Amino acid sequence: FKVHEAVVANETIEEDLLLKSTAILDELDKRRQEIRTLTNSSEVQRFMDTSETFEQQSFEGKHLENGNTVSIGSIIKNPDHIGCAQLVNVRSVDVLGSGYTKIVLQVVLSEGHTVALKTVYDQGTDIRRCLEEFNDPLGCHKLVAFKLKKEIVLLQRLQHPNIIKLRGHCEVSSGDITAVLEQGQPLQMIQLLQSTWEERFRVCLGLTRLLHYLSNSPLGSVALLDFQPRQFVMVDGELKLTDLDDAILTEPVCQLDQDCVLQFPLRNFSLPCSPQGVCEGMNSMRNLYNAYRYFFTYLLPHQTPPALKHLVDNIMNTTGELRSSINDTLEAFKDVLHLYRSGLHLDSYIPSLIRDYAVMRGVSTSGNMDYRCWPSYSQFGCLLSVHSVREAAFICNSHPQCSSFCLSKQRTWTGRLLASFQSSFSHLVPDGNSEVYMKKTKAPSVDRV
Ligand SMILES: Nc1ncnc2c1ncn2[C@@H]1O[C@H](COP(=O)(O)OP(=O)(O)OP(=O)(O)O)[C@@H](O)[C@H]1O
């Protein structure tokens, strides 16, 4: 308890949620206590059921809205919720990652699904520091488990395509708690830097959509105090937030404008103090500038399609100076996406380019002499996304090695076609989903005497 009080005092955790979460956890403890003291087995079962449902609903956040009053009879259990029972016979496959507070394991559930289990990291820095200070193993474990509980409550309430999905949780009487999450891949910035502009744009767009949601979430305006790439994972090319224990849910209070200064290592920004005494919009501004300095700067400008460059430059300038709100930034991103998808930015490509190529439909190439280009969707050849045959022809013309390209029906996330470019191939094979475009060779000139 001493440990709990000391650290909570130091945490910038949103007070209201914390109090309500604590009340829920106290209630759960009370119920467990009641279960332990009961002897009649049917009574025990009844309490077990109501306790489980209570837990279920508390993590759906219903108690938070109803001021902790529960009408247990009216609660419907989520059938997809993964609880302690489903975690009995799991096979741990790998450690996916760990941080100061938590460790994440990849496990296979008995029915074969793979999920990520997030739990307290006993060898982590948080526990180590707490033990050094208080030498109270149980108290320290409880304290760190509390952070994970906060994260679970937030994951229940904040649902968005760019927030990791909470599949369930399991809490045992010792206070140990495990979150069951959809599995992602830890974000590898180096790998992302090597990916195509389209993939990098997707990450920045996803992040902007997430920040737009957080600025006006069901819990208010949420700021991510610890905003770094390692707080995110990738799921099928989409960026998802996984670490929420450092989120705050209220804007800072103020008396003067000077109280509303956003401080970053290289820059400060001032906001006005509202008549209500809050630094309005500060959470959203903090998130946006962090998105700019940790993500946009590295991922967005590099290799932007030339016709979109002015729009992307504008996003970089306005976010880097915090001159536009998250709403305007999202609109700017949507404009870029629209142009990129529609191919309108390619109007300058000459239609006659295609006439340089002979088309063969219903075939693909085999025995290719591939060449590598950068950034390619495949590391073994030159696989790029194109809006149309015209763009593919333009690209092939600009690569000295290119003599043909093959278009399949495969599309990228924006709906663009995947085209593979070759310097030569040995033969054509039937393929209903593909067409091959070969550069027409110029007729050799005949010398006349
Ligand atoms: N669902 C997931 N799928 C795959 N990996 C994950 C998942 N969730 C988290 N991870 C990985 O586990 C690491 C630790 O998780 P998390 O960030 O929640 O712990 P933490 O102790 O709060 O970290 P930090 O000290 O950075 O705040 C993450 O950096 C991430 O790489």
The ligand as an SDF file (V2000), in Angstrom:
LIG
                    3D

 31 33  0  0  0  0  0  0  0  0999 V2000
    0.1900   -7.0410  -29.4140 N   0  0  0  0  0  0  0  0  0  0  0  0
    1.5140   -7.0790  -29.5600 C   0  0  0  0  0  0  0  0  0  0  0  0
    2.0700   -7.8510  -30.5180 N   0  0  0  0  0  0  0  0  0  0  0  0
    3.4140   -7.9040  -30.6780 C   0  0  0  0  0  0  0  0  0  0  0  0
    4.2820   -7.2310  -29.9150 N   0  0  0  0  0  0  0  0  0  0  0  0
    3.7970   -6.4410  -28.9450 C   0  0  0  0  0  0  0  0  0  0  0  0
    2.3990   -6.3260  -28.7220 C   0  0  0  0  0  0  0  0  0  0  0  0
    2.2090   -5.4580  -27.7020 N   0  0  0  0  0  0  0  0  0  0  0  0
    3.4350   -5.0510  -27.3350 C   0  0  0  0  0  0  0  0  0  0  0  0
    4.3920   -5.6450  -28.0640 N   0  0  0  0  0  0  0  0  0  0  0  0
    5.8520   -5.4540  -27.9370 C   0  0  0  0  0  0  0  0  0  0  0  0
    6.2000   -5.5210  -26.5670 O   0  0  0  0  0  0  0  0  0  0  0  0
    6.9120   -4.3560  -26.1730 C   0  0  0  0  0  0  0  0  0  0  0  0
    6.5360   -4.0290  -24.7320 C   0  0  0  0  0  0  0  0  0  0  0  0
    5.1560   -3.6990  -24.6090 O   0  0  0  0  0  0  0  0  0  0  0  0
    4.7080   -2.3470  -23.9040 P   0  0  0  0  0  0  0  0  0  0  0  0
    5.2030   -1.1880  -24.7080 O   0  0  0  0  0  0  0  0  0  0  0  0
    3.2560   -2.3720  -23.6240 O   0  0  0  0  0  0  0  0  0  0  0  0
    5.5440   -2.4630  -22.5250 O   0  0  0  0  0  0  0  0  0  0  0  0
    6.1180   -1.3200  -21.5910 P   0  0  0  0  0  0  0  0  0  0  0  0
    6.8370   -2.0130  -20.5080 O   0  0  0  0  0  0  0  0  0  0  0  0
    5.0300   -0.3440  -21.2390 O   0  0  0  0  0  0  0  0  0  0  0  0
    7.1410   -0.5930  -22.5710 O   0  0  0  0  0  0  0  0  0  0  0  0
    7.8710    0.8290  -22.3500 P   0  0  0  0  0  0  0  0  0  0  0  0
    8.9260    0.6310  -21.3390 O   0  0  0  0  0  0  0  0  0  0  0  0
    8.4220    1.0990  -23.7390 O   0  0  0  0  0  0  0  0  0  0  0  0
    6.8140    1.8230  -21.9690 O   0  0  0  0  0  0  0  0  0  0  0  0
    6.5240   -3.2730  -27.1950 C   0  0  0  0  0  0  0  0  0  0  0  0
    7.5690   -2.3640  -27.3860 O   0  0  0  0  0  0  0  0  0  0  0  0
    6.2480   -4.0680  -28.4520 C   0  0  0  0  0  0  0  0  0  0  0  0
    7.4280   -4.2180  -29.2210 O   0  0  0  0  0  0  0  0  0  0  0  0
  1  2  1  0
  2  3  1  0
  2  7  2  0
  3  4  2  0
  4  5  1  0
  5  6  2  0
  6  7  1  0
  6 10  1  0
  7  8  1  0
  8  9  2  0
  9 10  1  0
 10 11  1  0
 11 12  1  0
 11 30  1  0
 12 13  1  0
 13 14  1  0
 13 28  1  0
 14 15  1  0
 15 16  1  0
 16 17  2  0
 16 18  1  0
 16 19  1  0
 19 20  1  0
 20 21  2  0
 20 22  1  0
 20 23  1  0
 23 24  1  0
 24 25  2  0
 24 26  1  0
 24 27  1  0
 28 29  1  0
 28 30  1  0
 30 31  1  0
M  END
$$$$
